[in-house]
Amino acid sequence: ARKSDTPLLHRGFLGQVRRHPLRLAVVDSRVGRFSYLKTAAASLVLARHLRARISGHPMVGVLLPPTVGGVLTNIALQFMGRIAINLNYTVSPHSLRSSAQQCGLTHVITSKAFLEKLPVEVPGEPVYLEDVLRDVRPMDRVRAALAAMFLPAAVIERRLGAPPNRSVDDLATVIFSSGSEGEPKGVMLSHFNIASNINGSYQVFQVTKRDIIVGFLPFFHSFGYMATIWLPLCKGFSALYHPNPLEPRVIGALVKEHQATFMVATSTLLQGFIRRCDPDDLASLRFVICGAEKLVRRVANAFETKFGIAPLEGYGTTECAPV
């Protein structure tokens, strides 16, 4: 796609909202199903209430697993003109602090429920989603839904404090390496970097409105960020989330329940599905795409033998957003 024809990520999503507001956008086992309009309205409400709680620094930390809450937070920050830094909660405290310091983070959006399950030292002032949502009133949701359907995107952004004259060359996110070779390294990705990946993926896989991608890769990984947040939202299909990639039996049951058609994973994670899922759990899948590490041929063969679908190996680097 030409750069001049490429919208900012959240504007691409807003276009899909206005074309089919009642279509399923996102779903997880905890908060349920959100239509495109409900997703947009919830994001705008969240953005409005976050604005009073975070500093004016352009970069904001996000410490959340792959859930609807994590998606809404990432969308909200884009409408606010902020740069979402999805922090890696699996690294050492030193690496986590280093990532936050490199971005100058003052505030980190997180969840009390998440921190109870995975105690992490928050590298900045925590902003808890539970506290933010407690202030939301029913009329807030009504106003946000009307804005999502009828207000120009530039007006919405201005009301939420976004800077004017934004460009697809502007920074959308920073994805950090694992820090295996010293300090973690932040990869700066623009809206156009990610949108180019989205358009290329859309051309290759020919997704339709009936497709559902299952997302359990974390948003601090560029594959999870591009493929399971923005690809479905910008192209008008659905995403199903589960916060823990190490629960293949639960994920398999969700795939079966919602008839998911796409799955992005890693070679290591596929082994869990082979061991713990029945063939009919994954029978609805059209594509299984693996990245982040080499797809071991033995694993690929075993997966195809059990589930009747051959995993595809993706290649890329975080710097390529990532495909």
Rosetta blueprint (number, residue, H / E / L):
1 A L
2 R L
3 K H
4 S H
5 D H
6 T L
7 P L
8 L L
9 L H
10 H H
11 R H
12 G H
13 F H
14 L H
15 G H
16 Q H
17 V H
18 R H
19 R H
20 H L
21 P L
22 L L
23 R L
24 L E
25 A E
26 V E
27 V E
28 D E
29 S L
30 R L
31 V L
32 G E
33 R E
34 F E
35 S E
36 Y H
37 L H
38 K H
39 T H
40 A H
41 A H
42 A H
43 S H
44 L H
45 V H
46 L H
47 A H
48 R H
49 H H
50 L H
51 R H
52 A L
53 R L
54 I L
55 S L
56 G L
57 H L
58 P L
59 M E
60 V E
61 G E
62 V E
63 L L
64 L L
65 P L
66 P L
67 T L
68 V H
69 G H
70 G H
71 V H
72 L H
73 T H
74 N H
75 I H
76 A H
77 L H
78 Q H
79 F H
80 M L
81 G L
82 R L
83 I E
84 A E
85 I E
86 N E
87 L L
88 N L
89 Y L
90 T L
91 V L
92 S L
93 P H
94 H H
95 S H
96 L H
97 R H
98 S H
99 S H
100 A H
101 Q H
102 Q H
103 C H
104 G L
105 L L
106 T L
107 H E
108 V E
109 I E
110 T E
111 S L
112 K H
113 A H
114 F H
115 L H
116 E H
117 K H
118 L L
119 P L
120 V L
121 E L
122 V L
123 P L
124 G L
125 E E
126 P E
127 V E
128 Y E
129 L H
130 E H
131 D H
132 V H
133 L H
134 R H
135 D L
136 V L
137 R L
138 P H
139 M H
140 D H
141 R H
142 V H
143 R H
144 A H
145 A H
146 L H
147 A H
148 A H
149 M H
150 F H
151 L L
152 P L
153 A H
154 A H
155 V H
156 I H
157 E H
158 R H
159 R H
160 L L
161 G L
162 A L
163 P L
164 P L
165 N L
166 R L
167 S L
168 V L
169 D L
170 D L
171 L E
172 A E
173 T E
174 V E
175 I E
176 F E
177 S L
178 S L
179 G L
180 S L
181 E L
182 G L
183 E L
184 P L
185 K L
186 G E
187 V E
188 M E
189 L E
190 S E
191 H H
192 F H
193 N H
194 I H
195 A H
196 S H
197 N H
198 I H
199 N H
200 G H
201 S H
202 Y H
203 Q H
204 V H
205 F H
206 Q L
207 V L
208 T L
209 K L
210 R L
211 D L
212 I E
213 I E
214 V E
215 G E
216 F L
217 L L
218 P L
219 F L
220 F L
221 H L
222 S H
223 F H
224 G H
225 Y H
226 M H
227 A H
228 T H
229 I H
230 W H
231 L H
232 P H
233 L H
234 C H
235 K H
236 G L
237 F L
238 S E
239 A E
240 L E
241 Y E
242 H L
243 P L
244 N L
245 P L
246 L L
247 E L
248 P H
249 R H
250 V H
251 I H
252 G H
253 A H
254 L H
255 V H
256 K H
257 E H
258 H H
259 Q L
260 A L
261 T L
262 F E
263 M E
264 V E
265 A E
266 T L
267 S H
268 T H
269 L H
270 L H
271 Q H
272 G H
273 F H
274 I H
275 R H
276 R H
277 C L
278 D L
279 P H
280 D H
281 D H
282 L H
283 A L
284 S L
285 L L
286 R L
287 F E
288 V E
289 I E
290 C E
291 G L
292 A L
293 E L
294 K L
295 L L
296 V L
297 R H
298 R H
299 V H
300 A H
301 N H
302 A H
303 F H
304 E H
305 T H
306 K H
307 F H
308 G L
309 I L
310 A L
311 P L
312 L E
313 E E
314 G L
315 Y L
316 G L
317 T L
318 T H
319 E H
320 C H
321 A L
322 P L
323 V L
